[in-house]
Amino acid sequence: MRSLVHLMTLAVLVAPMPTILRADQQTIRINSSDGTVITMAQDVATVIVADPAVADVQILSDRTVFLFGKAPGATRLFVLNAEDEVIVNRRLVITPSLAQIDRTFSPSPPPAS
């Protein structure tokens, strides 16, 4: 029972919390194969990621979007309101996940003889 309480506490602590996009935040950083929920200051009508090979985006509600890092790289996130005015234009940087870095620098097994 005690371990169940610890597990539930850990789940609450590591659960993703929505990020409120600050006006001075010019770059959004996400690990590849990871995502984040972002809350906008205005209602969202359209979201665009300039390079869909690097990141994906989904509208979750009137003011909330989900960003997902697909592959390491950089692109731009554009968010438009119902009047097609750009309300967000941010650089989106997707960094390699720790698992990808670990695979890159792990020693390869010796070739079979």
N, C-alpha and C positions, 0 to 999 in steps of 0.2 A: 504494500500500500504506500509506503514511504517513497519508493522509487517512482510510483505512478504520479505522486504529487510533484516530485522533482522534474519528471518528464513534462508534465503539464505546465509547470512554471517555465521551463526552458522553451517550450513551444510558444508561449506568450512573449517571451523575451526576444526570440529570433524571428517572430512573424513580421513580414514586411509592413512597414507603416507608410502611409501616403506621404510623399514629399510635396511641400508647398513650394512652387517655383518662385524664387525671389527675383525681383526686377534687376538686381545687380549680378545675378548668376548667369554668366555668359556661356559656360560650358557645363553640360550634363555628362557625367561619367558613369558607365555601367560595365560590369564584367560580361564577357560573352557567355552565352547560355544562362543568363540571369536577367531579371527584369525589375522594374520599379513602377510604382503607381505615383502619378504626379497630379496634384490638384491645381487648377488654373484659377485666376482671379475673375475671369469672365466665362460666360457660356461658350462652349466649343461647338462649331459646326463641321469643320473639316480639319483633318490632321494629315500631314505629308512628311514622309522621310525621303530625303533626296536620293539615297542609295539603299534600296530595299534589300540588297545582299548583306548589308552591314547591320541593319536594325529593322524592327517591325514595330508598329504602333496600332493600338486599338482604342476607340472611344468607349469608356465604360459607363459614363453618365454625362450630364450636361457640362460638368466642370472637371471631370476626372478622365485621364488617359493612362494607358498602360504602355510602357516602353520595354521592348525585349531586345537584348543584344544578341545578334546572330553570329557575327564574326568580327574579329579585331579589325579596327579601322576607324575612320571618321566620316561623318555625314552631317547634314543639317536637319533640324526638326522645325517645321512650320506649323503653326496652329492658327486657324482662321475662325472668325466669328460668323454669325448668320449674314452679316453685310459684306462678307468676303474681305474684311480687313484683317491684316496680319496682327495677331495679338501676341504671338511668340515666334521668335526667330533665333534659335540657339544652335550652337555647335554641339554635336552629339558624338562623344568619343567612346568607342567600345574597346575595352582592354582585354587581353587574354585572361582566361580564368586560371586559377591556381593549378587545376588539373592539366590544362594545356601546357602551362609552363613546366610542370613536373614531367610530362611526357617528352617535352622537347629536350630537357636536360638529363633525363634518365639514361643510364648506360644501356646500350643495345645488347641483347644477348649475343654470345659468340655464334658465328655461322656454323651450321651443321656440317660435320665432316663426311 
